[in-house]
Each structure stands twice: as C-alpha cells, then as structure tokens.
Amino acid sequence: MKKPVKAIDPQQRSCVLVLGMHRSGTSALTRVLNLAGFDLPKTVMPANPTNETGHWEPTPIAQLNDRILTAANSTWHDWLELGSDRLNSSQADRFRNEATATLEKEFGDSHLFVLKDPRICRLAPFWIATLQHAGIRPLVITPVRNPLEVAASLQKRNGFDPSYGHLLWLRHMLDAEFASRDMPRYFTSYDRLLAEWSNVLEEAAAAFGISWPRLSGETATEIDTFLSEKYRHHREPPERVRENPALSAWLRDGFAVFDSWARSGEQRKDFTTLDRLRRELNTAAPAFAHLIARGREADLKTQKLAEADAQLSQAKSDLDQHHREAERMAAELASAREELNRVLAHRGEMEKLVEGFKEHTELLLADLRERRKLENASYLQLKEKEEALVLAQKQATEAIEALVLARTQAADTQSAVEALRKDLAAQRQRHAQEMEHQTHETASIQSESDNEIRRLKTEIEYAKIERDKAQTQLKERLEEITTLTRLLEHHEKKRYRLVTRRHWANLWHRIRYAGAIGRLRRSGMFDENWYLLKNPDVVARGIDPTIHYIRFGAAEGRKPSAKIAPRQRP
C-alpha cells in the first residue's frame, strides 16, 4: 500500500538524501540524480581504485560525520545501536551549527540538491532534523543491494569477514528505514538502476511529487554512458539470501522486506517485521558484541600478519633486485674503467698529433710570410724597371720628334739623322731585349711564386683538415674524460712543461731563422735525412736538422749533404 503523495511547494528548497549501505550503488545513484538536474556539492570526494567513477559526495560532510561518530564513541563500521544519548545537548548543538554552515558552503542557495554519504544511514535523525531546521525539505531514496554482494565487496576493500558485513548491512538498512518513516521516500535496487534507470527516475519523481529539471534525450545518453556493468564486480541472486538456512533469520527476513519494496513499492504492513528485527538485534547485540569484537581483532591481526608477510616478501624481492643491480653496476664500473684506460691512451696519442700539427702549421706560416716578402721585393724591382722603360720610351719618342724636326729644317743633316736613327734603333733593340729579359724573368718569378703559393695553400688546407679532424676526435674524447682529468693533472703538468720548453725553443728558432731556412731548402743542397744519419748528436738533442745546420753545423764545417764539400756554402 503506497502512501499518498503530498504536492511539493515549488518555493521550498529540497534535498534528496541517498540513504544506502556502503557498496550498494549509492555513488552511481547520486550521479544519475545529478545528471537529471539535482546539484552536487562544491567539494566532491575524488575517485579512487575502489570507486573508479567517483563518490559524488561532499568531503567536508564525510569528515564531519566521522567526527560526530567519534564523539559518540562509534565508527562507520560499528554494527551496534547508536542511541540518542551518545551525544550531550551541547555536542549536538555544536555539530548541528557546523552541519548547517557546511550545507550553506557546499550547496549555497541551490533549490534542488542531492546529499549522499553512507554514514548518514546511522546519523539520519541528526541530518533530517538539521535540514528541516534550515527550511529544507528532505526527500529520501534508498538503494537496496543483495547483502551477499555488499559483504563480498567490503571483504575485498576492507578485509571484513562476510558475517560481519551482513551485520553492518542490517544495521544501516534498519536504522535508515526507521529514521525516514512518514517522509517522502522511495526504495529501489542497484539491479534496477543498471537495467531500467528511466523507470526508477519516473517512480521516484512520483513518490516525491517533483519533476526532473534536466531529463532529456541528451541526458539519457549521458546516463547510459555513465552506467556500466563493468564496474560491478559481485553478483548474487536474491534466492541465495532468502532460501539460505545458513544465514541468520534477521538477514533473510530483512532482505526479503527491502527487496520486495525495491521491486513493488513500500508496504506499511512490513513495519511490524522491521521493528521486530530491529528490537531483537538491539537486544541481542550486547550478548555477543564482545565475541564479535574479539573475532574482529583476530581478523585484524591475521590481516596485519598477511600484510607483514607480503611486505617481507616484497622486501626480499627488493633485496634480490638490489643485489642484481649492484652486480650490474660493478660490471659497468669495470667496463667504464677499461674504457677510461683506452680513452687516456688515445688522449695521449691525440695530444702528440695535435702538437705535431701545430708545429707544422707554424713552420708553413713562417715560410709563407718569407715568400710573400720575396714576392713583394721582386714586384717592386719589376715596377722600377717598367718605369725606367717607360721613361726610355718617352725619351726615344722625344728624340724621334727632334730628328723629324731637324730633317724638315735642314736636308744637309740627313746623314747625321740616319746615324742618329741607327743609334736610336740600336737603343730600341737593347731596350726591347732588356724589357723582354725583364718580362721573362718577372714571368718566371711570378710562375714560381704562384706554384709555391698553391703548394703552400694545399699543404695548409691539408694541415687544417687534419687539424680539424684531430680537434673533432679530441673534443669527443675530452667530453668523455672530463670528470677523470683531475686524476692526471700532476703528471700532465710535469710532462707539459718539458714538452712546451722543447716545442717553443724549436718554434722560436724557426721564426728567427725563417728566411735562412727557406733559402736553404730552395737551394736543394741540404738533405735532412742524410744530415741526421751522419750527425747522431743532433738526433739525440731533438733539434730540427735545418736549424742546427744554420746555427751550428755550417760554422763547425759539417757537410749539408753528400754532394757538398765541407766548408762549401750552399
């Protein structure tokens, strides 16, 4: 028999209280009500692995409920009766003021909103009175789920024994039903919500005397997308509760009533059964509460022991992993040391090569500068001869003009003119020969200079290419051994000072005797290999053979090559 529905005042604020046991589909139902048009709180508890689609409940109110239960010496998983005498009047007033302020902060001036937290099942009288005191009309909707499924879910999430989960389900359902009697309310089931949510919303609207503000085709698509069987991990047929003699009569009779209400609607005649169950549960609870508590403690200890075993296994696994990692790192360290030794050896070779390239490049540059000086001097001489030739041509032209003038003035001077012309022709021939000789000599010098410049440029380019390759290789290796260089600094400084003194001594003498070196080499009379072969003391001193001959060898009477006699200057 359904209660008559009182029409709702459109001006009065309304709150749908979702009063359902944990793991009974309260989160899914709350989200469906929200999609249909009821507002959610501002601070929504985030999703987690045990509730992947979200909780849709206000975190501040869940925290407030925990504080109220703690003050009443209880918890959300307490199956004993929560009497009204658990809180004194001052505590109740303080919590009610805080609850009113929290509602205002979370929902503001919302006209229609939904409030869900399974803890409210045990605190339903407190929250119903708080809403009514704030002028908000409470509407109650209770999702019913098979207690076997609820107990299995609690066992997986919290480690509760199934029998203990049955007691929690019974306590939450009986307390929520008793506190919400004679109020607009509606019972449904998690199964019906998943299978026929549109009928559930239609029946709930009729029970509350409201219409859903946002129900449309687009909303239906959103709800169908949100609801999914993949998030349901436990399924038990109702017959396994109603027809199972191994379960307590309280659980079987209570589920039979609530399952019937979820299918066919609430019946007042069932209040007698529910009141009896509630009285018997409250009366019998103190008799075996201690035994259940001891069993819970044993379960907790067993759970902690299992967790400790799991942690120990994980620690052993981590230790083995650390051992393997240490062995791998030791192998890598040995490999790195071998690579370091190779790099250091290669670095020494590269440094020698670079020093050789630097010395060779400096010599080439010095020789090139000397050749440019010689070319500039030859160019100046050639320019002077060209100017003298131009002057001679000018003088000859003036002389011819004078002769022509004299011929027109006096015919008797013809013989003198002829003689002068012959002399002029002879001078022209001499000038032409001298000019041809100078031109040939200039061309020869220019050709020789061009060839030498091209050769030097080729050698310089090759030296640059070799130097760039060496620098590239050296840069790559230097990047690998940067962090290891400090270990070699002391040794490297000694070696560097010795090599630097020898290098700069040779380089200074090369620069000083650059012109003499160039002339000696162009003469073709100096044989470096022969000189070193015949003078082992030069080899022992590490001096360049050309510089030694210029500085000491010539003065000492040493032969520059096999084909030159002693004391003969090349």
Disulfide bonds with the S-S distance in Angstrom:
none
